[in-house]
Amino acid sequence: MLVPLDERPVCLDLPRRIAAIAGFRMEVPPPVARPDLRRGGDIGALTTWLDAALHGDGDDAAHAAVVSLDGLGFGGLIPSRIGAESAAAVLARFDVLRDSAAPVYASIVVPRAPDAADDFEEPRYWAQWGPALHALSLELGGSPGGGGGGGGGGRTADIPDDVRADWLRRRLRQHVLALGAVGMVADGTLRRLFVGVDDAVPGSLSERDQMAIGEWIGRLGVTSRARVAPGADETGAVLTARAVGEQLQTRPSRIAVLAADPRGLDRVAPYETGPVGDTARAQLDSAGAELVEDPAEADGILLVHTPDGTRGDWAVSPPERTDTAAADATAALAASLVADGRTAVAVADVAQPNGADPALVRALARRGVLADLDGFAAWNTAGNTIGTAAAHLVTALAARRAGVFDGGASARLVRTRVIEDYGYMSEVRRQLRARIGSPVERHDRIEDVGGAAAFVAAALTDALAPLASAGIGKVTASDISFPWRRSFEIALSDTAGENA
């Protein structure tokens, strides 16, 4: 069973596709219980549906449940950011998880403070005070650069008292909920907990919250069952991988983290608080892997295309160029590992946020590697990307060991991520945004969805042409939809990109 973070495909559909690699069916809440952007899902309907699965018997009983506590408590991610519910009311909603006959794998999010005058996903005051509130997060977190403010919101001293108080009360509530979730691990209610730190930066209040939650995990002695690390949208997929592995009762897969330049694993990616190597290890541990240092002892390799050190971001400021030498080195290492045949390989591309390095994808295609990967991702933050690739790799290994591996499901997921993360995010999205006149610094609204889908499908034909030899076929307008009716991401049908 899945209680998703929200209704976007990465939260609702990606866990299902991870489970399908091992032949599992994942049930999702009825439509009335799912959110719609800023409107939360029906909590009563969600709780009734979940209670029957967790405490019933017979064919409708769940074998395992993957639960977003933000989804369960508020009806979705954005409702958790803007809702007025008290901590006590939300904690009471978590009680449906107690005494469950099925193991519960849960996640909860440490809220972000984005440096943008954009209220699309935030309280309405973010349109005016977002940059200043971001600066306030740095100031309260103890960052040397905090307190200056700037942008459209001005200095932190200019933030109205009611705005400051509302924002801090929301953060306090979410911190209380995260600590409550840690307590539910300690009392046995939750089998596993992933506390995802959403879009944070070093020295911010989010990093301070991350450290405080980590300290309580240590004090309660539950470090083997609870993790706090960068991430949010991918946590459902990561916990699905762990649930699948434990249901199959196979031994944990031994996985090594590699990079063409190992020094790159020490770099901190944008929107995160620590080195990407630490993020990779945290995501693999949460997915149920056993980490090993020696690749020769590994069942699988998570190959990280590490941050390139530029300020490029495929969503808001696409880089003029990328490091082709680094891309070639990563592709060459991937090809060598695949040719060796002793280990499964997944690639997590975090060279720049919010899209794939085109040079890497094309190099992987030239070397004939894409079709042999057990995972590829390059979307949004490093935590999102690494968690997706890790979940795919861990599940594929467990499924092979149990004799239930669905190669078609695995290949379709790789193809989907390549089409969206490379074809759309790095190549076509900027073309669509230019066409509809989207502002660079804010989320947009697509009015003509059909026209946008037709334009994207045609543009993807050109973008994907270099990958024809890798088996990436055409995408039609009927394959494409737009979650939240914005250009930031697309949703693709399972069969998108299949060759005729």
C-alpha positions as CSV (number, residue, x, y, z in Angstrom):
1,M,0.0,0.0,0.0
2,L,1.2,3.5,-0.7
3,V,0.2,6.8,0.9
4,P,2.1,9.2,-1.4
5,L,3.6,12.5,-0.6
6,D,1.4,14.0,-3.3
7,E,-0.1,13.3,-6.7
8,R,2.9,14.0,-8.9
9,P,4.2,10.9,-10.8
10,V,7.5,10.8,-8.9
11,C,5.5,10.4,-5.7
12,L,2.5,8.4,-6.9
13,D,3.8,6.5,-9.9
14,L,7.5,6.0,-9.3
15,P,7.1,3.7,-6.2
16,R,4.6,1.6,-8.2
17,R,7.1,1.2,-11.0
18,I,9.9,0.3,-8.5
19,A,7.6,-2.4,-7.0
20,A,6.7,-3.7,-10.5
21,I,10.4,-4.6,-11.1
22,A,10.0,-7.3,-8.6
23,G,6.5,-8.3,-9.6
24,F,4.7,-6.6,-6.7
25,R,1.4,-4.7,-7.1
26,M,1.2,-1.4,-5.2
27,E,-2.3,-0.1,-4.3
28,V,-2.8,3.7,-4.1
29,P,-5.5,5.7,-2.4
30,P,-8.8,6.4,-4.2
31,P,-8.9,9.7,-6.2
32,V,-10.9,11.5,-3.5
33,A,-8.1,10.9,-1.0
34,R,-5.4,12.3,-3.2
35,P,-4.3,16.0,-3.2
36,D,-4.8,18.4,-6.0
37,L,-1.9,20.9,-5.8
38,R,-2.8,23.2,-2.8
39,R,-6.0,21.3,-1.9
40,G,-5.3,18.3,0.4
41,G,-6.9,14.9,-0.2
42,D,-9.8,13.8,1.9
43,I,-8.1,12.7,5.2
44,G,-11.2,10.7,6.3
45,A,-11.4,8.7,3.1
46,L,-7.6,8.2,3.2
47,T,-7.7,7.0,6.8
48,T,-10.6,4.6,6.2
49,W,-8.8,3.1,3.1
50,L,-5.6,2.7,5.0
51,D,-7.2,1.3,8.2
52,A,-8.9,-1.5,6.3
53,A,-5.6,-2.5,4.6
54,L,-3.5,-2.4,7.8
55,H,-5.9,-3.9,10.3
56,G,-8.1,-6.1,8.1
57,D,-7.6,-9.7,6.9
58,G,-8.1,-11.7,3.8
59,D,-7.2,-10.7,0.3
60,D,-7.5,-6.9,1.0
61,A,-4.9,-7.0,3.8
62,A,-1.6,-5.2,3.0
63,H,1.7,-7.1,3.0
64,A,3.5,-3.8,3.7
65,A,2.7,-0.1,3.7
66,V,4.8,2.8,2.5
67,V,3.4,6.0,4.1
68,S,4.2,9.6,3.6
69,L,3.4,11.1,7.0
70,D,2.9,14.5,5.3
71,G,0.4,12.9,3.0
72,L,-1.4,11.1,5.9
73,G,-1.3,14.1,8.2
74,F,-2.2,16.9,5.8
75,G,-3.3,15.3,2.6
76,G,-0.2,16.2,0.6
77,L,3.1,18.1,0.6
78,I,1.9,21.6,-0.2
79,P,-1.0,21.3,2.2
80,S,1.7,20.5,4.9
81,R,3.4,23.8,4.0
82,I,0.2,25.9,4.0
83,G,-2.2,24.1,6.3
84,A,-3.3,25.5,9.7
85,E,-3.6,22.1,11.5
86,S,-2.1,21.8,14.9
87,A,0.7,19.4,15.7
88,A,-1.7,17.6,18.1
89,A,-4.3,17.1,15.4
90,V,-1.8,15.8,12.9
91,L,-0.2,13.4,15.4
92,A,-3.6,12.0,16.1
93,R,-4.0,11.1,12.4
94,F,-0.9,9.0,12.7
95,D,-2.6,6.7,15.2
96,V,-4.1,4.6,12.3
97,L,-0.6,3.2,11.9
98,R,-0.5,1.7,15.4
99,D,-0.9,-2.0,15.8
100,S,-0.7,-2.6,12.1
101,A,-0.6,-6.2,11.0
102,A,1.7,-5.1,8.2
103,P,5.1,-3.4,8.5
104,V,5.0,0.4,8.0
105,Y,7.8,2.2,6.2
106,A,7.3,5.9,6.7
107,S,8.8,9.2,5.6
108,I,8.4,12.8,6.7
109,V,9.9,16.0,5.3
110,V,12.0,18.8,7.0
111,P,10.5,21.9,5.3
112,R,12.5,24.1,3.0
113,A,12.9,27.9,2.8
114,P,13.4,28.6,-1.0
115,D,15.3,31.6,-2.1
116,A,12.6,32.7,-4.5
117,A,9.8,35.2,-4.6
118,D,7.4,32.5,-5.7
119,D,4.3,31.3,-3.8
120,F,3.3,28.5,-6.2
121,E,4.2,25.8,-3.5
122,E,4.4,28.0,-0.4
123,P,2.3,30.3,1.8
124,R,1.0,33.3,-0.1
125,Y,3.4,35.7,1.6
126,W,6.3,33.9,-0.1
127,A,5.7,36.0,-3.2
128,Q,6.9,39.1,-1.4
129,W,9.0,37.8,1.5
130,G,10.5,34.5,0.2
131,P,14.1,35.8,-0.3
132,A,14.1,37.5,3.0
133,L,12.7,34.4,4.8
134,H,15.5,32.3,3.1
135,A,18.0,34.8,4.5
136,L,16.3,34.5,7.9
137,S,16.8,30.7,7.8
138,L,20.5,31.3,7.3
139,E,20.6,33.9,10.0
140,L,18.9,31.6,12.5
141,G,20.9,28.6,11.4
142,G,24.1,30.5,12.2
143,S,25.4,30.9,8.6
144,P,28.1,33.6,8.3
145,G,26.2,34.8,5.2
146,G,22.8,35.0,6.9
147,G,20.7,38.1,7.7
148,G,21.3,40.1,4.6
149,G,18.1,39.4,2.8
150,G,17.9,40.9,-0.6
151,G,16.0,40.2,-3.8
152,G,12.3,41.3,-3.8
153,G,11.8,40.6,-0.1
154,G,14.4,43.0,1.3
155,R,16.3,42.6,4.5
156,T,15.3,40.2,7.3
157,A,14.6,43.1,9.5
158,D,11.9,44.2,7.1
159,I,9.8,41.0,7.5
160,P,6.5,41.8,9.1
161,D,6.1,40.3,12.6
162,D,3.0,38.3,11.6
163,V,4.8,36.7,8.6
164,R,7.9,35.8,10.7
165,A,5.8,34.3,13.5
166,D,3.6,32.3,11.1
167,W,6.6,30.9,9.3
168,L,8.4,29.9,12.5
169,R,5.3,28.4,14.0
170,R,5.0,26.2,10.9
171,R,8.6,25.1,11.1
172,L,8.2,24.3,14.8
173,R,5.1,22.2,14.1
174,Q,6.9,20.2,11.4
175,H,9.8,19.7,13.7
176,V,7.5,18.4,16.4
177,L,5.9,16.0,13.9
178,A,9.3,14.7,12.8
179,L,10.3,14.0,16.4
180,G,7.0,12.3,16.9
181,A,7.8,10.1,14.0
182,V,11.2,9.2,15.5
183,G,9.3,8.2,18.7
184,M,7.1,5.9,16.6
185,V,10.2,4.1,15.4
186,A,11.3,3.7,19.0
187,D,8.0,2.3,20.2
188,G,7.8,-0.1,17.3
189,T,5.0,1.5,15.3
190,L,7.2,2.1,12.3
191,R,9.5,-0.5,10.8
192,R,11.6,2.2,9.1
193,L,11.6,6.0,8.9
194,F,13.3,8.3,6.3
195,V,13.3,12.0,7.4
196,G,14.0,13.9,4.1
197,V,15.6,17.3,4.2
198,D,13.9,19.3,1.4
199,D,16.0,21.8,-0.6
200,A,18.3,22.9,2.1
201,V,21.7,24.7,2.1
202,P,24.6,24.5,4.6
203,G,24.2,26.8,7.5
204,S,20.4,27.0,7.3
205,L,17.7,26.4,9.8
206,S,16.9,23.2,7.9
207,E,20.5,21.9,8.6
208,R,20.0,22.7,12.3
209,D,16.7,20.8,12.3
210,Q,18.4,17.9,10.5
211,M,21.1,17.8,13.1
212,A,18.6,17.9,16.0
213,I,16.5,15.1,14.6
214,G,19.7,13.0,14.0
215,E,20.7,13.5,17.6
216,W,17.3,12.2,18.8
217,I,17.6,9.2,16.5
218,G,21.0,8.5,18.2
219,R,19.7,9.0,21.7
220,L,16.8,6.6,21.2
221,G,19.2,4.0,19.7
222,V,17.2,3.6,16.5
223,T,20.0,4.5,14.0
224,S,19.5,1.1,12.3
225,R,15.9,2.0,11.5
226,A,15.7,5.7,11.0
227,R,17.7,8.1,8.7
228,V,17.7,11.8,8.2
229,A,19.3,12.9,4.9
230,P,18.7,15.1,1.9
231,G,15.6,14.2,-0.1
232,A,11.8,14.4,-0.2
233,D,10.0,13.4,-3.4
234,E,12.0,10.1,-3.9
235,T,11.5,8.8,-0.4
236,G,8.4,6.7,-1.4
237,A,10.5,4.9,-4.0
238,V,13.4,4.3,-1.6
239,L,11.2,2.9,1.1
240,T,9.4,0.7,-1.5
241,A,12.7,-0.8,-2.4
242,R,13.3,-1.7,1.2
243,A,9.8,-3.1,1.7
244,V,10.2,-5.2,-1.5
245,G,13.6,-6.6,-0.3
246,E,12.2,-7.5,3.1
247,Q,9.1,-9.2,1.6
248,L,11.3,-11.3,-0.7
249,Q,13.5,-12.2,2.3
250,T,16.6,-12.1,0.2
251,R,19.9,-11.1,1.8
252,P,20.8,-7.4,1.5
253,S,22.5,-6.5,-1.7
254,R,26.1,-5.4,-1.4
255,I,26.5,-2.1,-3.2
256,A,29.5,0.2,-3.7
257,V,29.4,3.9,-4.5
258,L,31.8,4.9,-7.2
259,A,32.7,8.0,-9.2
260,A,35.0,8.5,-12.1
261,D,36.8,11.1,-10.0
262,P,36.3,9.9,-6.4
263,R,37.0,13.5,-5.1
264,G,33.7,14.5,-6.6
265,L,31.9,12.5,-3.9
266,D,33.1,15.0,-1.3
267,R,31.4,17.9,-3.2
268,V,28.1,19.4,-1.9
269,A,25.4,19.6,-4.5
270,P,23.1,22.6,-4.7
271,Y,20.0,22.5,-2.4
272,E,21.8,20.1,0.0
273,T,23.7,20.2,3.2
274,G,26.4,17.6,2.9
275,P,28.6,15.7,0.4
276,V,26.9,13.7,-2.3
277,G,28.8,10.6,-1.2
278,D,27.1,10.8,2.2
279,T,23.7,11.3,0.4
280,A,24.4,8.2,-1.7
281,R,25.2,6.1,1.3
282,A,22.2,7.3,3.2
283,Q,19.8,6.6,0.3
284,L,21.3,3.1,-0.2
285,D,21.0,2.3,3.5
286,S,17.4,3.4,3.5
287,A,16.7,1.3,0.5
288,G,18.0,-1.8,2.2
289,A,21.5,-2.2,0.8
290,E,24.6,-3.3,2.5
291,L,27.4,-0.7,1.8
292,V,30.8,-2.1,0.8
293,E,33.9,-0.1,-0.1
294,D,35.5,-2.7,-2.4
295,P,33.7,-2.9,-5.8
296,A,35.1,-6.4,-6.2
297,E,32.9,-7.5,-3.2
298,A,29.8,-5.7,-4.6
299,D,26.6,-7.1,-6.2
300,G,25.9,-3.7,-7.7
301,I,27.6,-0.3,-8.3
302,L,25.9,3.1,-7.8
303,L,27.9,5.3,-10.2
304,V,27.6,9.0,-9.4
305,H,28.3,11.6,-12.0
306,T,29.3,14.2,-9.4
307,P,28.6,17.9,-9.2
308,D,30.7,19.9,-11.6
309,G,31.1,22.9,-9.4
310,T,29.3,25.4,-11.6
311,R,26.2,27.4,-10.7
312,G,24.2,25.9,-13.6
313,D,20.6,24.7,-13.0
314,W,18.7,23.1,-15.8
315,A,15.4,24.6,-14.5
316,V,16.3,28.3,-14.0
317,S,19.8,28.9,-15.4
318,P,20.8,26.2,-17.9
319,P,24.6,25.9,-18.1
320,E,26.1,27.2,-21.4
321,R,28.5,24.2,-21.4
322,T,29.2,21.1,-19.3
323,D,32.4,19.2,-18.6
324,T,32.6,16.8,-21.5
325,A,35.8,15.2,-20.2
326,A,34.1,14.3,-16.9
327,A,31.1,13.0,-18.8
328,D,33.3,10.8,-21.0
329,A,35.1,9.5,-17.9
330,T,31.8,8.5,-16.2
331,A,30.5,6.9,-19.3
332,A,33.8,5.0,-19.8
333,L,33.6,3.7,-16.3
334,A,30.0,2.6,-16.7
335,A,30.8,0.8,-19.9
336,S,33.8,-1.0,-18.2
337,L,31.6,-2.1,-15.3
338,V,28.8,-3.3,-17.6
339,A,31.3,-5.2,-19.9
340,D,32.8,-6.9,-16.8
341,G,29.4,-8.4,-16.1
342,R,30.0,-9.2,-12.4
343,T,27.9,-6.3,-11.0
344,A,24.7,-4.5,-11.8
345,V,25.1,-0.8,-12.5
346,A,23.0,2.3,-11.9
347,V,23.9,5.8,-12.8
348,A,22.9,8.9,-10.8
349,D,23.7,12.1,-12.6
350,V,24.0,15.0,-10.2
351,A,26.5,17.1,-12.2
352,Q,23.9,19.9,-12.2
353,P,20.5,20.0,-10.5
354,N,17.1,19.7,-12.3
355,G,18.2,17.7,-15.4
356,A,20.8,15.4,-17.0
357,D,24.2,16.3,-18.3
358,P,23.6,16.0,-22.1
359,A,27.2,15.0,-22.7
360,L,26.9,12.1,-20.3
361,V,23.7,10.7,-21.8
362,R,25.0,10.9,-25.3
363,A,28.3,9.3,-24.2
364,L,26.4,6.5,-22.5
365,A,24.4,6.0,-25.7
366,R,27.5,5.9,-27.9
367,R,29.0,3.2,-25.7
368,G,25.8,1.2,-25.8
369,V,25.4,1.3,-22.0
370,L,21.9,2.7,-21.5
371,A,20.0,-0.5,-22.2
372,D,22.1,-2.4,-19.7
373,L,21.6,-0.1,-16.7
374,D,19.7,-1.1,-13.6
375,G,18.7,2.5,-12.9
376,F,19.3,5.9,-14.3
377,A,18.2,9.3,-12.8
378,A,19.0,13.0,-13.2
379,W,16.0,14.9,-11.9
380,N,15.6,17.7,-9.4
381,T,18.0,17.6,-6.4
382,A,20.9,15.2,-5.8
383,G,18.9,13.5,-3.1
384,N,15.9,12.9,-5.5
385,T,18.2,11.6,-8.2
386,I,20.4,9.4,-6.1
387,G,17.5,7.9,-4.2
388,T,15.7,7.0,-7.5
389,A,18.7,5.3,-8.9
390,A,19.4,3.5,-5.6
391,A,15.9,2.3,-5.3
392,H,15.9,0.9,-8.8
393,L,19.3,-0.8,-8.3
394,V,18.4,-2.4,-5.0
395,T,15.1,-3.7,-6.2
396,A,16.5,-5.1,-9.4
397,L,19.2,-7.0,-7.4
398,A,16.7,-8.4,-4.9
399,A,14.3,-9.4,-7.7
400,R,17.0,-11.3,-9.6
401,R,18.1,-13.1,-6.5
402,A,14.5,-14.2,-5.8
403,G,13.8,-15.1,-9.5
404,V,11.1,-12.5,-10.0
405,F,12.9,-9.8,-11.9
406,D,10.7,-8.1,-14.6
407,G,13.2,-6.9,-17.1
408,G,10.5,-5.1,-19.1
409,A,9.5,-3.0,-16.1
410,S,13.1,-2.2,-15.4
411,A,13.8,-1.1,-18.9
412,R,10.7,1.0,-19.2
413,L,11.7,2.9,-16.0
414,V,15.2,3.7,-17.3
415,R,13.7,4.8,-20.6
416,T,11.2,7.1,-18.8
417,R,13.9,8.8,-16.8
418,V,16.2,9.3,-19.8
419,I,13.3,10.9,-21.8
420,E,12.3,13.2,-19.0
421,D,15.6,14.0,-17.3
422,Y,17.6,14.4,-20.5
423,G,15.1,14.9,-23.3
424,Y,12.7,17.2,-21.6
425,M,14.5,18.8,-18.6
426,S,17.8,19.5,-20.2
427,E,16.8,20.0,-23.9
428,V,13.1,20.8,-24.4
429,R,11.9,22.5,-21.2
430,R,13.7,25.8,-22.0
431,Q,12.1,25.8,-25.5
432,L,8.6,25.3,-24.1
433,R,9.2,28.1,-21.5
434,A,10.4,30.5,-24.2
435,R,7.4,29.6,-26.3
436,I,4.8,30.4,-23.6
437,G,6.8,33.3,-22.1
438,S,7.5,31.8,-18.7
439,P,9.4,33.9,-16.2
440,V,12.8,32.4,-15.3
441,E,12.5,32.9,-11.6
442,R,9.0,31.6,-11.0
443,H,6.8,28.6,-11.7
444,D,4.4,29.1,-14.6
445,R,0.9,28.0,-15.6
446,I,0.2,26.2,-18.9
447,E,-3.1,27.3,-20.3
448,D,-3.1,25.3,-23.6
449,V,-2.2,21.8,-22.3
450,G,-2.9,20.1,-25.6
451,G,-0.8,22.6,-27.6
452,A,2.1,22.3,-25.1
453,A,2.0,18.5,-25.3
454,A,2.1,18.6,-29.1
455,F,5.0,21.1,-29.0
456,V,7.0,19.0,-26.5
457,A,6.4,15.7,-28.4
458,A,7.8,17.3,-31.6
459,A,10.8,18.9,-29.9
460,L,11.6,15.5,-28.2
461,T,11.8,13.9,-31.6
462,D,14.9,16.1,-32.3
463,A,16.3,15.8,-28.7
464,L,16.1,12.0,-28.6
465,A,17.5,11.4,-32.1
466,P,21.1,10.9,-30.8
467,L,19.8,8.1,-28.6
468,A,18.1,6.1,-31.4
469,S,20.8,3.4,-31.2
470,A,20.0,3.0,-27.5
471,G,16.4,2.0,-28.2
472,I,14.9,5.3,-27.2
473,G,12.0,5.7,-29.6
474,K,9.5,8.4,-30.3
475,V,7.1,10.2,-27.9
476,T,3.7,11.3,-28.9
477,A,1.5,14.1,-27.6
478,S,-0.8,11.5,-26.0
479,D,2.1,10.2,-24.0
480,I,2.6,13.5,-22.2
481,S,0.8,15.4,-19.5
482,F,1.8,18.2,-17.1
483,P,1.5,17.6,-13.3
484,W,0.2,20.8,-11.7
485,R,-0.1,22.3,-15.2
486,R,3.3,23.8,-15.1
487,S,6.4,23.3,-17.3
488,F,8.7,22.2,-14.5
489,E,8.1,18.5,-15.2
490,I,6.1,16.2,-17.4
491,A,4.4,12.9,-16.8
492,L,5.0,10.2,-19.4
493,S,3.0,7.1,-20.1
494,D,4.6,3.7,-19.4
495,T,5.0,3.1,-23.1
496,A,6.5,6.4,-24.0
497,G,9.6,6.2,-26.1
498,E,9.0,2.6,-27.3
499,N,10.2,1.9,-30.8
500,A,7.6,1.0,-33.4
